[in-house]
Amino acid sequence: MKLLRFILSHSIFIAICAVALCLQTALLLHINLTVHLYTFIFFSTICSYNFYWLLSGYVFSGKPLPLFLKQHYSNAMVLIAGGAGMLYSIIYISNLLPFISLGLLLTLLYTVPLLPFKIFKLARKAGLVKTFLLAFTWAFVTVYIPYKQNPTGNFITLVMLFNNRFLFMLMLCIIFDARDSKMDKIRGLNSLTTVIKPSTVQYIMFGIFAAYIINGIVLRIYYDEPMQVIALLVTGVITAIVYFFSLKKQGYFFYYFLVDGLMLFSALATYVTSI
């Protein structure tokens, strides 16, 4: 149990999920990706999530930086290791550096509301932007960057998959936003669930879910892959079930294993039906 908590709390599991989504992209667009791209996605996800966690924890802890880092040295060590792995991987995919730089910029923009400077306080009120930005960043990193590594797929299908991944990640982001809404209000951070009442959020979720299913079916039909439609529908049903359970108070493992695990499940469903 301690090992599992370490893997979850240091963003190792979500990094595995990010790699799985890249594999799903390769399968759905029928492209081949180099192992160095997968390692880059893995280490960059570890790096970005531990950086965000450390920054948010420090900003709202009120503790001196040396004391805070001493208490959370394991996250700092994982961050350094992730950064090293990321830089090593870039050497082999240097042709993607412009797109990687854009992905890095998107990640940094998400951290702007946390920066303790008056000039950035206005960003804490940009609740809708925060939620959509994170979902867009996930789609950009796990769909567009892999496509640019091997741009042999059809551009129309790229757009459809990008939209599908964005909608899928948007649902997961809203689930996490709903969990954090009370704390975000205390900290003065806005998100979609802090500015819109819960009943309206549910309607928004239904609309996103419907768009996700329709868009996904069109993509699979384009490639004439009926088994992938089944994988999509199964993933959709599981996602809906997890969402309804999230409406009640849930614990740590529910969010960081089950909700995040939906990404891994989606990719596994695609892989199994592609065999």
Backbone bond lengths (Angstrom), bond angles and torsions (degrees), N, CA, C in turn:
res aa  C-N    CA-C-N  psi(-1)  N-CA   C-N-CA  omega(-1)  CA-C   N-CA-C  phi
1 M - - - 1.466 - - 1.534 111.14 -
2 K 1.358 116.82 -38.38 1.460 119.98 178.86 1.527 110.77 -64.40
3 L 1.353 115.69 -39.15 1.457 119.68 179.22 1.521 110.51 -63.97
4 L 1.344 116.84 -42.84 1.459 121.14 179.56 1.524 110.46 -62.79
5 R 1.330 116.95 -43.33 1.467 120.01 179.36 1.530 110.54 -63.33
6 F 1.339 116.83 -38.32 1.465 120.03 177.79 1.525 110.29 -63.00
7 I 1.326 116.56 -45.14 1.466 121.26 -179.59 1.523 111.07 -61.91
8 L 1.328 116.30 -39.30 1.460 120.18 -179.25 1.526 111.59 -75.60
9 S 1.318 116.63 -44.23 1.469 120.54 -173.97 1.523 113.10 -75.16
10 H 1.323 117.20 -15.92 1.469 120.40 178.46 1.530 111.54 -107.72
11 S 1.331 115.65 17.91 1.474 123.22 172.45 1.530 113.76 63.16
12 I 1.322 116.83 21.56 1.464 119.86 177.07 1.520 110.25 -73.45
13 F 1.333 116.46 -39.60 1.463 120.17 -179.41 1.526 111.29 -65.90
14 I 1.329 116.69 -44.38 1.463 118.91 -178.93 1.531 110.61 -68.16
15 A 1.337 117.56 -26.64 1.463 120.75 175.11 1.529 110.39 -67.97
16 I 1.330 116.18 -37.96 1.470 120.98 175.32 1.527 109.50 -63.41
17 C 1.329 115.85 -41.01 1.467 120.57 178.50 1.533 110.86 -62.32
18 A 1.330 116.96 -39.27 1.467 120.96 178.87 1.523 110.86 -63.03
19 V 1.332 116.66 -41.82 1.463 121.04 177.30 1.523 110.06 -63.44
20 A 1.333 116.27 -40.46 1.459 120.70 179.04 1.525 111.45 -62.15
21 L 1.324 117.01 -38.66 1.463 120.22 178.17 1.521 111.59 -66.30
22 C 1.339 116.78 -34.74 1.476 120.05 175.94 1.521 110.70 -66.11
23 L 1.322 116.24 -39.65 1.456 120.63 175.94 1.532 110.10 -62.86
24 Q 1.315 116.42 -40.12 1.465 120.63 177.59 1.527 110.15 -62.46
25 T 1.321 116.94 -41.13 1.465 121.22 176.94 1.526 110.72 -58.64
26 A 1.333 116.24 -46.07 1.467 120.98 -179.90 1.524 111.21 -61.38
27 L 1.330 116.60 -39.94 1.462 120.72 -179.16 1.529 111.27 -68.85
28 L 1.326 116.67 -43.24 1.464 120.52 -175.68 1.524 112.70 -75.08
29 L 1.339 116.63 -31.13 1.467 119.76 178.52 1.528 112.10 -94.42
30 H 1.342 116.02 -2.99 1.470 121.56 178.69 1.523 111.30 58.28
31 I 1.338 115.38 50.72 1.462 121.28 177.61 1.528 109.07 -126.08
32 N 1.324 116.22 160.45 1.462 122.09 177.20 1.521 109.68 -107.17
33 L 1.327 115.67 137.14 1.458 121.15 -179.60 1.522 109.65 -118.60
34 T 1.326 116.72 148.53 1.457 120.70 178.60 1.527 110.20 -78.45
35 V 1.326 115.18 154.38 1.461 120.13 -179.88 1.524 110.85 -62.96
36 H 1.338 116.83 -28.28 1.467 120.22 -178.64 1.529 111.86 -68.96
37 L 1.319 116.97 -27.97 1.459 118.99 175.49 1.523 109.96 -69.40
38 Y 1.335 115.86 -41.64 1.468 119.61 178.19 1.525 111.11 -62.84
39 T 1.347 116.86 -42.11 1.472 118.99 179.17 1.528 110.76 -67.04
40 F 1.340 116.58 -35.70 1.468 119.13 177.57 1.523 110.56 -63.42
41 I 1.323 116.98 -45.93 1.466 120.85 179.45 1.519 110.19 -60.67
42 F 1.323 116.84 -41.99 1.467 121.17 -179.94 1.524 110.97 -61.51
43 F 1.322 116.63 -53.77 1.466 119.71 -175.70 1.533 112.47 -71.17
44 S 1.321 117.41 -34.89 1.467 119.02 179.63 1.522 111.06 -68.66
45 T 1.335 117.08 -34.46 1.469 120.02 176.72 1.522 110.35 -66.32
46 I 1.331 116.76 -44.96 1.467 120.69 176.11 1.524 110.35 -57.87
47 C 1.313 115.83 -44.54 1.458 121.81 -177.51 1.532 111.12 -63.94
48 S 1.316 117.15 -49.17 1.466 120.90 -175.15 1.525 112.19 -67.84
49 Y 1.336 116.85 -41.08 1.466 119.31 -177.86 1.529 112.00 -72.04
50 N 1.332 117.76 -39.82 1.463 118.99 177.56 1.527 110.82 -68.83
51 F 1.329 116.97 -35.23 1.455 120.53 176.35 1.528 110.68 -62.40
52 Y 1.331 115.77 -46.39 1.468 119.87 -179.89 1.532 110.34 -63.85
53 W 1.328 116.23 -42.46 1.462 119.44 -178.41 1.526 110.80 -64.44
54 L 1.329 117.24 -44.14 1.455 120.75 179.83 1.524 111.33 -65.43
55 L 1.332 116.86 -41.60 1.459 120.49 -179.21 1.522 111.01 -65.06
56 S 1.334 116.78 -47.33 1.471 119.69 -179.47 1.526 110.77 -66.02
57 G 1.336 116.49 -39.89 1.461 119.41 179.09 1.521 111.95 -63.62
58 Y 1.325 116.62 -41.52 1.462 120.50 -179.62 1.526 111.92 -68.38
59 V 1.324 116.96 -44.52 1.465 121.53 -177.33 1.525 111.30 -59.63
60 F 1.334 116.91 -41.18 1.462 119.78 -174.96 1.531 113.50 -98.46
61 S 1.328 117.26 0.71 1.471 119.55 179.76 1.520 112.19 -83.48
62 G 1.339 116.38 -31.45 1.458 120.08 -177.58 1.514 113.18 74.58
63 K 1.337 117.54 10.96 1.464 121.88 -178.35 1.532 110.36 -95.57
64 P 1.327 117.22 154.29 1.476 119.93 173.62 1.529 109.38 -60.99
65 L 1.320 116.41 146.75 1.462 120.89 -176.11 1.532 113.13 -57.75
66 P 1.348 119.92 -45.54 1.470 119.34 179.86 1.531 112.52 -59.19
67 L 1.335 117.02 -40.67 1.458 120.81 179.91 1.520 110.77 -67.93
68 F 1.323 115.94 -41.68 1.465 119.73 179.97 1.534 110.80 -62.79
69 L 1.334 116.91 -45.08 1.468 120.40 -179.83 1.520 111.40 -66.42
70 K 1.342 117.19 -34.09 1.460 120.68 177.76 1.527 110.42 -64.12
71 Q 1.333 116.61 -37.69 1.458 120.97 -179.03 1.528 111.91 -76.14
72 H 1.334 116.21 -22.55 1.462 120.21 -177.24 1.529 110.49 -126.44
73 Y 1.322 115.79 39.87 1.467 120.52 -176.25 1.529 112.24 -63.33
74 S 1.342 117.62 -30.14 1.466 119.40 -178.16 1.526 111.15 -65.41
75 N 1.345 117.00 -40.06 1.462 119.77 176.32 1.527 110.90 -65.69
76 A 1.338 116.30 -37.73 1.466 120.35 178.58 1.528 110.48 -65.22
77 M 1.339 117.27 -40.29 1.462 121.22 179.43 1.529 111.08 -66.56
78 V 1.330 116.12 -40.85 1.465 120.37 177.78 1.519 110.14 -65.82
79 L 1.336 116.88 -37.58 1.463 121.38 176.66 1.529 110.64 -61.00
80 I 1.314 116.67 -45.46 1.467 120.59 179.67 1.529 110.65 -64.25
81 A 1.335 116.12 -43.04 1.469 120.31 178.80 1.523 110.75 -63.22
82 G 1.337 115.71 -41.19 1.458 120.08 178.10 1.514 111.93 -63.98
83 G 1.330 116.58 -39.90 1.456 120.47 178.05 1.515 112.05 -64.00
84 A 1.341 116.20 -40.39 1.457 120.46 179.08 1.523 111.14 -65.15
85 G 1.326 115.32 -44.32 1.467 119.22 178.84 1.514 112.22 -64.44
86 M 1.312 115.98 -36.52 1.458 120.83 179.22 1.527 111.02 -65.74
87 L 1.315 116.56 -46.51 1.467 120.91 -179.73 1.525 111.58 -64.66
88 Y 1.334 117.05 -37.73 1.465 120.63 177.66 1.532 110.58 -64.22
89 S 1.335 116.72 -41.85 1.461 120.80 -178.22 1.525 111.86 -66.95
90 I 1.328 116.61 -34.62 1.471 121.17 -178.13 1.524 111.38 -60.20
91 I 1.327 116.79 -31.07 1.468 120.51 -179.49 1.528 110.95 -54.57
92 Y 1.331 116.22 -35.64 1.460 121.19 -174.82 1.534 113.11 -91.87
93 I 1.322 117.12 -9.15 1.470 120.31 178.95 1.532 109.01 -129.56
94 S 1.326 115.77 39.22 1.467 121.11 -175.76 1.524 112.49 -61.70
95 N 1.338 117.35 -22.34 1.464 120.19 178.28 1.521 111.85 -66.31
96 L 1.326 116.24 -17.87 1.470 120.81 -179.56 1.525 112.33 -94.71
97 L 1.327 117.31 4.70 1.459 121.08 -173.82 1.536 113.98 -55.35
98 P 1.350 120.16 -40.16 1.470 119.02 177.69 1.532 112.73 -60.32
99 F 1.324 116.79 -39.16 1.463 120.82 -178.74 1.534 110.70 -77.13
100 I 1.327 116.28 -35.06 1.456 120.44 175.16 1.525 110.09 -63.62
101 S 1.331 116.11 -40.18 1.469 120.77 178.70 1.527 110.84 -62.38
102 L 1.327 116.24 -39.57 1.460 119.73 177.80 1.526 110.72 -66.40
103 G 1.330 116.30 -40.01 1.464 120.11 176.65 1.521 111.16 -62.29
104 L 1.339 116.36 -39.54 1.462 120.99 177.22 1.523 110.63 -63.66
105 L 1.331 116.75 -40.85 1.460 120.93 178.70 1.531 110.97 -62.23
106 L 1.328 116.73 -42.97 1.465 120.79 177.90 1.526 111.02 -60.94
107 T 1.337 115.71 -40.48 1.467 120.08 178.62 1.526 111.20 -64.58
108 L 1.324 116.37 -42.52 1.467 120.33 179.93 1.520 111.66 -66.70
109 L 1.330 116.58 -35.44 1.469 119.86 178.01 1.527 110.96 -61.09
110 Y 1.334 116.57 -33.34 1.470 120.50 -179.64 1.526 111.25 -67.94
111 T 1.351 116.54 -25.26 1.463 120.16 -178.99 1.523 112.86 -88.44
112 V 1.328 117.37 -9.80 1.470 121.13 -175.94 1.530 113.24 -53.48
113 P 1.366 119.75 -43.64 1.468 118.86 -179.41 1.527 113.87 -61.41
114 L 1.334 117.80 -17.70 1.457 120.71 -178.25 1.523 112.56 -85.91
115 L 1.319 117.93 -18.76 1.462 121.01 -175.15 1.530 110.64 -66.22
116 P 1.336 117.22 130.35 1.475 121.88 -173.75 1.528 113.50 -81.17
117 F 1.317 116.03 52.32 1.469 120.22 178.65 1.524 108.68 -126.26
118 K 1.306 117.37 141.21 1.460 121.80 -176.07 1.524 112.17 -58.83
119 I 1.333 115.87 -34.22 1.465 119.89 -176.67 1.533 111.94 -63.11
120 F 1.353 116.23 -22.68 1.458 120.06 -177.29 1.534 112.96 -100.32
121 K 1.343 117.49 0.59 1.466 119.44 -177.16 1.518 112.27 -64.12
122 L 1.325 116.92 -31.01 1.457 120.50 179.10 1.527 110.78 -61.95
123 A 1.341 116.37 -31.69 1.465 120.63 -179.00 1.521 111.32 -64.27
124 R 1.337 118.04 -24.06 1.462 120.77 179.43 1.524 112.06 -67.79
125 K 1.318 116.33 -16.73 1.461 120.30 179.60 1.524 112.34 -92.24
126 A 1.325 116.30 -8.15 1.471 120.50 -177.54 1.525 110.02 -83.20
127 G 1.327 116.07 64.05 1.457 121.42 -173.39 1.512 115.03 -62.07
128 L 1.332 116.65 -48.08 1.460 120.09 -177.88 1.522 111.07 -64.60
129 V 1.332 115.75 -38.20 1.462 120.31 -179.45 1.520 110.28 -63.19
130 K 1.339 117.60 -41.22 1.459 122.86 -178.30 1.531 110.87 -58.53
131 T 1.316 116.92 -46.94 1.466 121.05 -177.57 1.520 111.33 -66.82
132 F 1.328 116.06 -46.79 1.460 120.00 -178.03 1.531 111.33 -70.54
133 L 1.339 117.09 -32.52 1.458 120.64 179.99 1.523 111.33 -63.86
134 L 1.330 116.82 -42.93 1.463 119.88 -179.37 1.524 111.02 -64.54
135 A 1.340 116.85 -44.19 1.464 120.43 179.03 1.526 110.77 -63.53
136 F 1.330 116.39 -40.16 1.464 120.59 179.34 1.534 110.47 -65.59
137 T 1.335 116.74 -40.54 1.457 120.65 179.30 1.519 111.13 -61.81
138 W 1.326 117.14 -43.52 1.465 120.96 177.47 1.530 110.62 -60.73
139 A 1.318 117.33 -42.94 1.468 120.37 179.44 1.520 110.80 -66.00
140 F 1.316 116.70 -40.26 1.470 120.88 -179.46 1.529 110.82 -63.47
141 V 1.335 116.12 -45.74 1.466 120.81 -175.81 1.521 112.37 -72.86
142 T 1.334 117.72 -37.38 1.464 119.89 -174.28 1.533 114.04 -98.18
143 V 1.332 117.48 -4.01 1.465 120.11 177.76 1.530 110.69 -123.53
144 Y 1.329 116.37 -57.90 1.463 118.88 -172.17 1.529 112.74 -70.05
145 I 1.344 117.25 -45.49 1.470 119.27 179.74 1.532 111.20 -62.53
146 P 1.346 119.81 -45.16 1.472 118.66 175.06 1.531 112.68 -59.11
147 Y 1.331 116.79 -38.65 1.467 119.94 178.73 1.529 110.51 -62.58
148 K 1.332 117.27 -42.39 1.460 120.31 -178.70 1.533 111.74 -68.74
149 Q 1.324 116.75 -22.02 1.463 119.29 176.37 1.527 110.96 -70.40
150 N 1.337 115.73 -29.41 1.463 120.78 178.34 1.524 108.81 -147.50
151 P 1.349 117.77 73.49 1.467 121.62 -172.50 1.531 113.84 -76.72
152 T 1.327 115.58 62.60 1.463 119.98 -179.75 1.530 111.98 -105.09
153 G 1.322 116.12 -8.35 1.458 118.95 -179.76 1.515 111.99 -80.15
154 N 1.323 115.99 167.67 1.448 122.44 178.27 1.526 109.90 -72.13
155 F 1.342 118.06 135.28 1.463 121.52 -176.67 1.530 111.64 -64.10
156 I 1.327 116.97 -34.71 1.466 120.10 179.53 1.519 110.72 -63.77
157 T 1.333 116.36 -42.74 1.465 119.21 179.03 1.523 110.68 -68.84
158 L 1.343 116.86 -31.24 1.459 120.31 175.15 1.529 109.79 -60.55
159 V 1.316 116.66 -46.30 1.463 121.20 179.84 1.523 110.57 -62.27
160 M 1.334 116.73 -43.10 1.465 120.29 -179.88 1.531 111.05 -63.32
161 L 1.350 116.31 -43.71 1.462 118.90 179.92 1.523 111.10 -68.31
162 F 1.331 116.92 -38.46 1.461 120.26 177.61 1.528 109.57 -60.02
163 N 1.313 117.03 -46.75 1.468 121.01 178.43 1.523 111.18 -61.74
164 N 1.337 115.99 -41.52 1.460 120.65 -179.01 1.523 111.00 -64.44
165 R 1.332 116.80 -44.17 1.469 120.98 179.06 1.523 110.67 -66.50
166 F 1.331 116.51 -39.87 1.465 120.69 178.07 1.524 110.79 -60.61
167 L 1.320 117.21 -45.39 1.466 121.02 -179.70 1.526 111.42 -65.22
168 F 1.326 116.21 -40.45 1.464 121.14 178.76 1.525 110.62 -62.89
169 M 1.328 116.69 -47.78 1.456 120.40 -179.35 1.524 111.62 -69.16
170 L 1.331 116.80 -31.03 1.458 120.55 177.49 1.525 110.62 -62.90
171 M 1.326 116.83 -39.35 1.468 120.20 176.87 1.523 110.63 -62.30
172 L 1.318 117.24 -44.04 1.465 120.33 179.91 1.526 110.92 -66.34
173 C 1.336 116.78 -38.99 1.467 120.77 178.56 1.530 111.07 -62.57
174 I 1.309 117.00 -39.58 1.469 120.95 -179.81 1.523 110.18 -67.26
175 I 1.327 117.09 -37.92 1.468 120.07 177.07 1.525 110.10 -59.85
176 F 1.334 116.94 -44.85 1.464 120.48 178.81 1.523 111.26 -69.38
177 D 1.330 117.36 -37.11 1.468 120.26 178.02 1.525 110.97 -61.25
178 A 1.334 115.60 -41.10 1.468 120.08 179.62 1.527 110.33 -63.33
179 R 1.328 116.30 -38.61 1.464 119.91 177.89 1.528 111.24 -64.19
180 D 1.335 117.01 -38.73 1.463 121.85 -173.24 1.523 113.61 -93.33
181 S 1.331 117.77 2.64 1.464 120.11 -170.94 1.529 113.19 -59.68
182 K 1.340 117.48 -41.37 1.466 119.78 -179.03 1.516 110.91 -64.95
183 M 1.327 116.86 -46.15 1.462 120.42 -179.89 1.521 111.17 -66.96
184 D 1.340 117.08 -37.46 1.469 120.53 178.91 1.523 110.76 -62.18
185 K 1.320 116.89 -38.53 1.468 120.40 179.11 1.528 110.62 -64.62
186 I 1.339 115.95 -39.80 1.460 120.56 179.03 1.525 110.61 -64.01
187 R 1.336 115.79 -39.84 1.458 121.33 -177.39 1.522 113.27 -84.15
188 G 1.328 116.81 -4.76 1.457 120.15 -179.75 1.509 113.66 78.38
189 L 1.347 117.02 20.76 1.458 121.94 178.24 1.518 109.77 -100.73
190 N 1.301 116.72 131.67 1.459 120.31 179.30 1.519 110.88 -100.01
191 S 1.325 115.07 148.21 1.460 122.93 172.73 1.519 106.81 -144.34
192 L 1.305 116.45 177.74 1.460 119.58 -178.61 1.529 110.92 -57.14
193 T 1.340 116.91 -38.63 1.471 120.36 -175.46 1.524 113.26 -81.15
194 T 1.341 117.55 -9.93 1.469 118.94 176.98 1.520 111.65 -93.00
195 V 1.326 117.60 -18.87 1.462 120.68 -177.84 1.529 112.76 -106.71
196 I 1.324 116.41 -10.51 1.463 120.87 179.89 1.514 108.66 -123.85
197 K 1.311 118.10 136.93 1.454 121.25 -177.35 1.530 111.05 -67.31
198 P 1.341 117.34 150.90 1.466 122.30 -173.70 1.525 115.35 -53.57
199 S 1.328 117.19 -40.03 1.469 119.35 -178.77 1.524 111.13 -64.30
200 T 1.328 116.61 -37.03 1.467 120.94 177.98 1.527 110.62 -70.18
201 V 1.323 116.24 -36.95 1.467 120.67 177.87 1.521 110.25 -60.76
202 Q 1.329 116.95 -38.40 1.464 120.52 178.92 1.524 110.95 -63.23
203 Y 1.314 116.95 -41.75 1.477 120.11 176.89 1.526 111.07 -63.30
204 I 1.329 115.71 -39.18 1.463 120.29 177.92 1.525 109.69 -63.23
205 M 1.325 116.43 -42.77 1.463 121.00 178.59 1.527 111.06 -61.16
206 F 1.320 117.24 -41.80 1.468 120.47 178.65 1.522 110.61 -61.90
207 G 1.342 116.16 -41.76 1.459 120.19 179.22 1.520 111.95 -65.14
208 I 1.335 116.54 -42.98 1.463 120.64 178.32 1.521 110.48 -63.91
209 F 1.326 116.08 -42.45 1.466 120.76 -179.87 1.528 111.08 -61.11
210 A 1.329 116.47 -44.42 1.469 120.47 179.31 1.525 111.00 -62.75
211 A 1.342 116.16 -43.31 1.465 119.96 178.98 1.522 111.04 -64.50
212 Y 1.324 117.07 -37.66 1.462 122.56 178.71 1.533 110.69 -62.04
213 I 1.319 116.74 -45.70 1.461 121.02 -178.96 1.527 111.05 -66.97
214 I 1.330 116.89 -47.20 1.469 120.77 -178.23 1.524 110.84 -62.98
215 N 1.336 115.78 -47.48 1.453 120.24 179.64 1.532 111.43 -61.00
216 G 1.324 116.45 -41.81 1.458 121.06 -179.65 1.516 112.79 -66.06
217 I 1.319 117.17 -39.44 1.467 120.84 179.26 1.529 110.30 -65.51
218 V 1.335 116.38 -42.39 1.473 120.21 178.92 1.527 110.37 -60.44
219 L 1.335 116.70 -41.64 1.470 120.92 179.35 1.522 110.85 -62.04
220 R 1.337 116.82 -45.64 1.463 120.05 -178.46 1.524 111.62 -68.83
221 I 1.327 117.33 -37.23 1.463 120.86 178.68 1.527 110.20 -65.58
222 Y 1.336 116.27 -36.23 1.471 120.60 178.78 1.520 110.51 -56.91
223 Y 1.326 116.71 -39.15 1.464 121.04 179.39 1.533 112.32 -91.04
224 D 1.321 116.05 3.57 1.473 121.22 -179.65 1.528 110.83 54.00
225 E 1.336 115.24 54.32 1.463 121.40 -179.40 1.534 109.64 -124.66
226 P 1.330 116.92 81.24 1.470 120.23 -177.34 1.528 113.51 -62.11
227 M 1.334 117.74 -30.59 1.462 119.56 178.93 1.526 111.36 -66.08
228 Q 1.337 116.27 -32.18 1.456 119.62 177.42 1.529 111.52 -69.86
229 V 1.324 116.18 -27.01 1.470 119.54 174.81 1.523 109.15 -64.83
230 I 1.326 116.35 -40.85 1.469 120.75 178.32 1.529 109.89 -62.23
231 A 1.337 116.03 -44.17 1.471 120.00 178.45 1.520 111.10 -59.96
232 L 1.323 116.68 -42.14 1.466 121.62 178.44 1.525 111.28 -61.59
233 L 1.340 116.42 -46.89 1.459 120.65 -177.70 1.525 111.68 -65.48
234 V 1.329 117.15 -40.09 1.461 120.59 177.65 1.526 110.35 -62.95
235 T 1.336 115.39 -44.61 1.469 120.17 177.34 1.523 110.58 -61.00
236 G 1.329 116.64 -41.36 1.461 120.86 179.01 1.510 112.36 -62.09
237 V 1.332 116.63 -43.17 1.471 120.84 179.82 1.519 110.59 -64.05
238 I 1.348 116.83 -45.69 1.468 120.52 178.92 1.519 111.02 -61.84
239 T 1.330 117.03 -40.92 1.469 121.39 178.92 1.522 110.53 -62.48
240 A 1.335 116.91 -42.45 1.470 121.08 178.63 1.525 111.17 -62.84
241 I 1.325 116.37 -41.55 1.466 120.51 179.37 1.528 110.53 -62.77
242 V 1.338 116.01 -45.81 1.463 120.37 179.46 1.525 110.27 -62.32
243 Y 1.338 117.08 -39.26 1.460 119.98 179.11 1.530 111.34 -61.59
244 F 1.340 116.68 -45.13 1.469 119.65 -179.43 1.529 111.21 -64.27
245 F 1.329 117.68 -35.78 1.460 120.22 175.73 1.523 111.22 -68.00
246 S 1.336 116.74 -30.12 1.474 120.44 -179.21 1.520 112.37 -70.65
247 L 1.339 117.05 -15.51 1.468 120.18 179.32 1.525 111.64 -69.39
248 K 1.355 116.12 -17.28 1.456 121.48 173.86 1.533 108.31 -104.67
249 K 1.297 116.22 159.68 1.462 120.58 -177.53 1.524 110.52 -62.01
250 Q 1.319 116.08 128.37 1.459 121.89 -178.95 1.525 109.59 -128.81
251 G 1.324 114.91 166.05 1.454 120.47 -175.79 1.518 114.52 -97.12
252 Y 1.314 114.75 -173.22 1.466 123.84 -174.71 1.521 111.84 -58.22
253 F 1.332 117.09 -50.03 1.459 120.71 -175.30 1.525 112.40 -68.13
254 F 1.320 116.65 -27.93 1.468 119.47 177.76 1.515 110.05 -60.42
255 Y 1.319 117.29 -47.00 1.469 120.56 -176.01 1.528 112.43 -78.00
256 Y 1.331 116.21 -47.85 1.464 118.70 -172.10 1.522 113.98 -86.18
257 F 1.330 116.56 -8.20 1.460 119.44 175.03 1.527 111.43 -115.37
258 L 1.331 117.95 -50.80 1.462 120.33 -177.56 1.524 112.65 -76.68
259 V 1.334 117.15 -51.62 1.472 119.59 -177.70 1.531 110.39 -65.88
260 D 1.328 117.04 -51.56 1.463 119.53 176.33 1.534 110.78 -61.84
261 G 1.320 115.93 -34.40 1.457 120.72 -179.17 1.518 114.00 -65.40
262 L 1.330 117.53 -15.08 1.462 120.33 176.17 1.526 110.77 -61.10
263 M 1.327 116.91 -31.20 1.465 120.20 177.05 1.526 110.18 -64.74
264 L 1.316 115.97 -45.75 1.464 121.10 179.00 1.517 110.48 -65.25
265 F 1.324 117.06 -41.14 1.456 121.00 179.77 1.527 111.09 -62.59
266 S 1.333 116.41 -43.38 1.458 121.00 179.42 1.518 111.00 -59.15
267 A 1.344 115.59 -45.04 1.466 119.98 -179.83 1.524 111.31 -67.00
268 L 1.316 117.07 -40.77 1.468 120.69 179.13 1.526 111.40 -63.83
269 A 1.338 116.28 -39.51 1.470 120.36 178.26 1.518 110.54 -62.06
270 T 1.332 115.98 -41.60 1.472 120.27 177.80 1.516 110.62 -64.54
271 Y 1.346 116.74 -41.96 1.462 120.53 -178.83 1.524 111.67 -65.14
272 V 1.328 116.26 -46.15 1.470 120.58 -178.27 1.513 111.43 -61.28
273 T 1.324 117.90 -41.72 1.458 120.70 -178.44 1.522 113.11 -78.81
274 S 1.353 116.01 -7.00 1.461 119.02 177.86 1.534 111.47 -93.22
275 I 1.323 116.46 -11.35 1.465 120.28 -179.11 1.540 111.21 -72.26
